[in-house]
Amino acid sequence: MLNRRTLRIKAMQAIYAYMQAEGSDYNLALDQIEAAFMPDLNSMQVQDRKKLEGQTKIATILFKEWYNTRQFDAEEADKEIRDVVNNAIRYYETQLKKDFKLYGSQMVHAVEKIYDHYLSLLQINEVLVRLIEGEEEKKATRFTEKKELNFKNFLRNGVLQKLLANKSYQERIIRRNISWGSNLDQVRQWYRTVFKADETVAAYVQQPQHTYDEDHELIKHIYKELVFKDETLQKYFEEQDMNWAENKQIVKSLVNKTIKLLEETADENLPLLDLSANWEDDKVFFEDLYNQTIQENATYEALITTHVKNWDVERVALLDKIILKMALCEMHIFRSIPVKVTINEYIEISKLYSTPKSKQFINGVLDKIAQELTDKGNIRKSGRGLIDNK
């Protein structure tokens, strides 16, 4: 199932994308200034190129000053330059708001897409039933009998029947509009070349009767060996999800746990697994983490700058700065999460996604800042097992 470390990683990826977009927006605003003072080649009047170049330089300087200070002294320039700079500022801020909303929305969608993959993989069983039933109908219209394995026995699999009769499964498939639809050929090809060719499946369908344990073992085998190891199906999910390599393990865990829950005593009211133990709370957690890290970016940047001794803050890797800012944000706004837990989580994330030396750097900076902010009362923790130091 989804855990909070995964959510931190998803938020980090979204913040990184936003920061990259912010740089692009900045450059596009500068391009807009340059374009505003380009010579008009269609004009009948002679263009004063030196004047235009001078206006471009002044407007560029004013915009960069505004970018660094968020203050624009309009009295220092003539109206034409002021208008161009103001337009560039408006453009930059508008694009930034769009990007903030876009990457936040994409972040949530990407996580919820994991659950759709889980449901799609469970739905493969429905597709198998339809394919086998379709073959049985065709057999009934033949004049001569073809010598081939009869997969009809698979339809009597107790685990398969319990899954498809499960009310929670049926409701979520409908509510989330899960369907292989136009991609049905992916499963059909897998059925013909992988499922029907598998020796374990062949041995199963040739036995007239099965115990529930045997039914269980077959379904586990199908997912473990035939679904999650099949290159064609994995390629399909990679095309659907650019983060499939890391999301696959979450989906695999959800599928395996679901199969395990489908015991012989389970009835149709067995609840299907959720994306996480408490998805609504987790969703608030990582949306707040994304929103507040970006909104308080300047505050966290200043904190980091004052605590990075003997190191040019501009040389700190962007990903390391994002990790540091997210950790500081988490320390500030999530009172029930111990500081040590936060620091350890982001050190582990840095091991996976940043440079070999990042973990020591991040650990040192966070330890120093956390201690100082705690002493000042700027970080307050309360809850079970925590001391409220407000």
C-alpha positions in Angstrom: 0.0 0.0 0.0 0.9 3.6 -0.4 3.0 5.0 2.5 4.0 8.6 3.4 7.5 8.2 2.1 6.1 7.6 -1.3 3.9 10.6 -0.9 6.9 12.7 0.0 8.6 11.5 -3.1 5.6 12.4 -5.3 5.5 15.8 -3.7 9.2 16.3 -4.3 8.9 15.3 -7.9 6.0 17.8 -8.4 8.0 20.6 -6.6 11.0 19.9 -8.8 8.8 20.1 -12.0 7.4 23.4 -10.7 10.8 24.8 -10.0 11.9 23.9 -13.5 8.8 25.5 -14.9 9.5 28.6 -12.8 12.9 29.0 -14.5 11.2 28.7 -17.9 8.6 31.3 -17.0 11.4 33.7 -15.9 13.2 33.3 -19.2 9.9 33.6 -21.2 9.2 36.9 -19.4 12.7 38.2 -20.4 12.0 37.1 -24.0 8.8 39.0 -23.9 10.7 42.2 -22.9 13.2 41.7 -25.7 10.4 41.1 -28.2 8.6 44.3 -27.1 11.7 46.4 -28.1 12.5 44.6 -31.3 12.7 46.8 -34.4 9.4 46.9 -36.3 10.5 45.7 -39.8 7.1 46.7 -41.3 7.3 50.3 -40.1 7.7 53.0 -42.6 9.7 55.0 -40.0 13.4 54.6 -39.4 13.9 52.5 -36.2 16.3 53.8 -33.6 18.1 50.5 -32.8 20.4 52.0 -30.1 17.4 53.4 -28.3 15.6 50.1 -28.5 18.7 48.2 -27.2 18.9 50.7 -24.4 15.3 50.3 -23.5 15.7 46.5 -23.6 18.6 46.7 -21.2 16.8 49.0 -18.7 13.6 46.9 -18.8 15.6 43.7 -18.3 17.5 45.2 -15.3 14.2 46.4 -13.8 12.5 43.1 -14.2 15.5 41.2 -12.7 15.5 43.6 -9.7 11.8 43.0 -9.2 12.4 39.3 -9.4 15.0 39.4 -6.7 13.2 41.9 -4.4 9.6 41.7 -5.5 9.7 45.5 -5.7 9.5 47.6 -8.8 10.5 51.3 -8.7 8.5 52.6 -11.6 9.7 56.2 -11.3 13.1 55.3 -12.6 11.9 54.6 -16.2 9.7 56.2 -18.8 6.1 55.0 -19.4 7.0 52.7 -22.3 9.6 50.8 -20.3 7.3 50.7 -17.2 4.5 49.2 -19.3 6.7 46.5 -20.8 8.1 45.6 -17.4 4.7 45.5 -15.8 3.4 43.3 -18.7 6.4 40.9 -18.1 5.7 40.8 -14.4 2.0 40.0 -15.0 2.9 37.4 -17.5 5.4 35.7 -15.1 3.0 35.7 -12.2 0.1 34.4 -14.3 2.2 31.6 -15.7 3.5 30.8 -12.2 0.0 30.5 -10.8 -1.0 28.2 -13.7 2.1 26.0 -13.1 1.5 25.8 -9.4 -2.0 24.6 -9.9 -1.0 22.3 -12.8 1.7 20.4 -11.0 -0.3 20.1 -7.8 -3.2 18.7 -9.8 -0.9 16.3 -11.7 0.6 15.2 -8.5 -2.7 14.1 -7.0 -3.8 12.6 -10.3 -0.5 10.6 -10.6 -1.0 9.1 -7.2 -4.7 8.3 -7.7 -3.7 6.7 -11.0 -1.9 4.0 -9.0 -5.2 2.9 -7.7 -6.6 2.7 -11.2 -3.7 0.5 -12.2 -4.6 -1.8 -9.2 -8.2 -2.0 -10.3 -7.3 -2.6 -14.0 -5.1 -5.5 -13.0 -7.9 -7.0 -10.9 -10.2 -6.5 -13.9 -8.0 -8.8 -16.0 -10.0 -11.6 -14.4 -13.2 -10.2 -15.9 -11.6 -10.1 -19.3 -10.3 -13.7 -19.0 -13.9 -14.8 -18.2 -15.2 -13.1 -21.3 -12.5 -14.5 -23.5 -13.0 -18.0 -22.3 -16.8 -17.8 -22.5 -16.4 -16.4 -26.1 -14.3 -19.4 -27.1 -16.9 -21.7 -25.6 -19.6 -20.1 -27.7 -17.5 -20.5 -30.9 -16.9 -24.2 -30.0 -20.6 -24.8 -29.9 -21.0 -23.6 -33.5 -18.3 -25.9 -34.9 -19.1 -29.1 -36.8 -15.9 -30.7 -35.9 -14.2 -30.7 -32.5 -10.8 -29.2 -32.3 -8.2 -30.9 -30.1 -7.2 -28.3 -27.6 -7.2 -27.6 -23.9 -10.6 -26.7 -22.4 -10.1 -23.6 -20.2 -13.7 -23.8 -18.9 -12.5 -25.2 -15.6 -10.8 -21.9 -14.9 -14.3 -20.3 -14.6 -15.1 -22.4 -11.6 -12.1 -21.0 -9.7 -13.4 -20.0 -6.2 -11.1 -17.0 -5.8 -12.0 -15.7 -9.2 -15.7 -16.0 -8.4 -15.4 -14.3 -5.1 -13.5 -11.4 -6.6 -16.0 -10.8 -9.4 -18.9 -11.1 -7.0 -17.3 -8.7 -4.5 -19.6 -5.6 -4.1 -16.7 -3.3 -3.2 -14.8 -4.3 -6.4 -17.9 -3.8 -8.6 -18.7 -0.4 -7.1 -15.2 0.9 -7.6 -14.8 -0.4 -11.1 -18.0 1.5 -12.0 -17.3 4.7 -9.9 -13.7 5.1 -11.3 -14.8 4.1 -14.8 -12.2 1.3 -15.1 -12.2 -0.5 -18.4 -9.6 -2.0 -20.8 -11.8 -0.7 -23.6 -9.7 0.1 -26.7 -6.7 -1.6 -25.0 -8.5 -5.0 -24.8 -6.1 -6.4 -27.4 -3.3 -6.1 -24.9 -5.0 -8.7 -22.6 -6.2 -10.8 -25.5 -2.7 -11.1 -26.8 -1.4 -12.0 -23.3 -4.2 -14.6 -22.9 -3.3 -16.3 -26.2 0.5 -16.2 -25.9 1.1 -16.3 -22.1 -1.9 -17.5 -20.2 -2.9 -20.4 -22.5 0.7 -21.5 -22.9 1.5 -21.7 -19.2 2.1 -25.2 -17.9 0.7 -24.5 -14.4 -2.5 -23.1 -15.9 -2.7 -26.1 -18.3 -2.3 -28.6 -15.5 -5.0 -26.8 -13.5 -7.6 -26.8 -16.2 -7.1 -30.5 -16.9 -8.1 -31.4 -13.3 -11.9 -31.8 -12.9 -12.0 -30.7 -9.3 -9.9 -28.3 -7.1 -9.6 -27.4 -3.5 -9.9 -23.7 -2.5 -6.2 -23.7 -1.7 -5.4 -24.9 -5.2 -7.7 -22.1 -6.6 -5.8 -19.6 -4.4 -2.4 -20.8 -5.6 -3.3 -20.5 -9.2 -4.5 -16.9 -9.0 -1.3 -16.0 -7.1 0.7 -17.8 -9.7 -1.0 -15.9 -12.5 -0.2 -12.5 -11.1 3.3 -13.3 -9.9 4.6 -15.2 -12.9 2.3 -14.3 -15.8 1.2 -10.7 -15.2 3.9 -8.9 -13.3 6.7 -10.6 -15.3 5.1 -10.3 -18.8 7.0 -7.8 -20.9 4.0 -6.8 -23.1 1.8 -5.9 -20.1 4.6 -4.1 -18.3 5.4 -2.1 -21.4 1.7 -1.2 -21.6 1.7 0.2 -18.1 5.0 2.0 -18.7 3.3 3.8 -21.6 0.3 4.7 -19.3 2.5 5.8 -16.4 5.9 7.4 -16.7 6.6 6.4 -13.0 5.5 2.8 -13.5 9.0 1.5 -12.4 8.4 2.9 -8.9 4.6 2.6 -8.8 4.7 -1.1 -9.8 5.7 -2.3 -6.4 2.8 -0.4 -4.8 0.3 -1.9 -7.3 1.8 -5.3 -6.8 1.5 -5.1 -3.1 -2.2 -4.0 -3.4 -3.0 -6.9 -5.7 -1.2 -9.5 -3.6 -2.9 -8.4 -0.4 -6.3 -8.4 -2.1 -5.8 -12.0 -3.3 -4.7 -13.0 0.2 -7.9 -11.5 1.7 -10.1 -13.6 -0.6 -10.2 -16.5 1.8 -12.7 -19.3 1.5 -14.8 -17.7 4.3 -14.8 -14.2 2.7 -18.2 -13.0 1.5 -19.3 -10.5 -1.1 -19.2 -7.7 1.4 -15.4 -7.9 2.0 -14.1 -4.3 1.7 -11.6 -3.8 -1.1 -8.3 -2.3 -0.2 -7.9 1.5 -0.3 -4.9 3.3 -1.7 -3.5 3.8 1.8 -4.6 3.2 5.4 -6.3 6.6 5.5 -6.2 8.1 2.0 -8.1 11.3 2.8 -5.6 12.2 5.6 -2.7 11.2 3.4 -4.0 13.3 0.5 -4.3 16.4 2.8 -0.7 15.7 4.0 1.0 15.7 0.7 -1.1 18.5 -0.9 -0.3 20.7 2.1 3.4 19.7 1.8 3.5 20.7 -1.8 1.5 23.9 -1.4 3.3 25.2 1.7 6.8 24.3 0.5 6.3 26.4 -2.6 4.4 29.2 -0.9 7.1 29.6 1.8 10.0 29.0 -0.6 11.6 32.4 0.1 11.5 31.8 3.9 13.1 28.4 3.7 15.7 29.7 1.2 16.8 32.3 3.6 17.0 29.8 6.5 19.1 27.5 4.4 21.4 30.3 3.3 22.2 31.4 6.8 23.0 27.8 7.9 25.1 26.7 5.0 28.6 27.8 6.1 31.6 27.6 3.8 29.3 26.8 0.9 27.8 29.0 -1.8 24.1 28.4 -1.6 23.8 28.8 -5.3 26.0 25.7 -5.7 23.7 23.5 -3.7 22.0 21.0 -6.0 18.4 22.0 -6.7 17.1 18.6 -5.5 19.0 19.0 -2.2 17.4 22.4 -1.7 14.0 21.0 -2.4 14.5 18.2 0.1 15.7 20.7 2.7 12.7 23.0 2.1 10.2 20.1 2.3 11.8 18.9 5.6 11.6 22.4 7.0 8.0 22.8 5.9 7.1 19.4 7.4 8.7 20.4 10.7 6.6 23.6 10.8 3.1 22.5 9.8 2.8 18.9 10.9 2.8 19.0 14.6 2.3 15.3 15.2 5.4 14.2 13.2 8.5 14.1 15.3 11.5 16.1 14.0 13.7 13.0 14.0 11.2 11.1 11.9 11.1 14.0 9.4 14.9 14.3 9.2 15.3 10.5 8.8 12.7 10.4 6.0 14.4 13.0 3.9 17.8 11.5 4.4 16.4 8.2 3.1 14.9 10.1 0.1 18.2 11.8 -0.6 19.9 8.4 -0.7 17.5 7.3 -3.4 17.3 10.5 -5.5 20.3 12.7 -4.9 24.1 12.6 -4.9 26.2 10.2 -2.7 27.3 13.1 -0.4 23.8 14.6 -0.1 22.7 12.6 3.0 25.5 13.9 5.2 24.9 17.5 3.9 21.1 17.3 4.4 21.5 15.6 7.8 23.9 18.3 9.0 21.9 21.3 7.8 18.6 20.0 9.1 20.0 19.0 12.5 21.4 22.5 12.9 18.2 24.4 11.8 15.8 22.1 13.7 17.7 22.6 17.0 17.7 26.3 16.5 14.0 26.6 15.6 13.0 24.3 18.4 15.0 26.4 20.9 13.2 29.5 19.7 9.8 27.8 19.8 9.3 28.1 16.1 8.9 24.3 15.8 6.2 23.0 18.1 5.4 19.3 18.4 2.5 17.8 20.2 0.6 14.5 20.3 1.0 11.0 21.6 4.5 10.4 22.7 5.6 14.0 21.9 6.4 16.9 24.2 4.3 20.0 23.5 6.9 22.8 23.6 4.7 25.7 22.6 
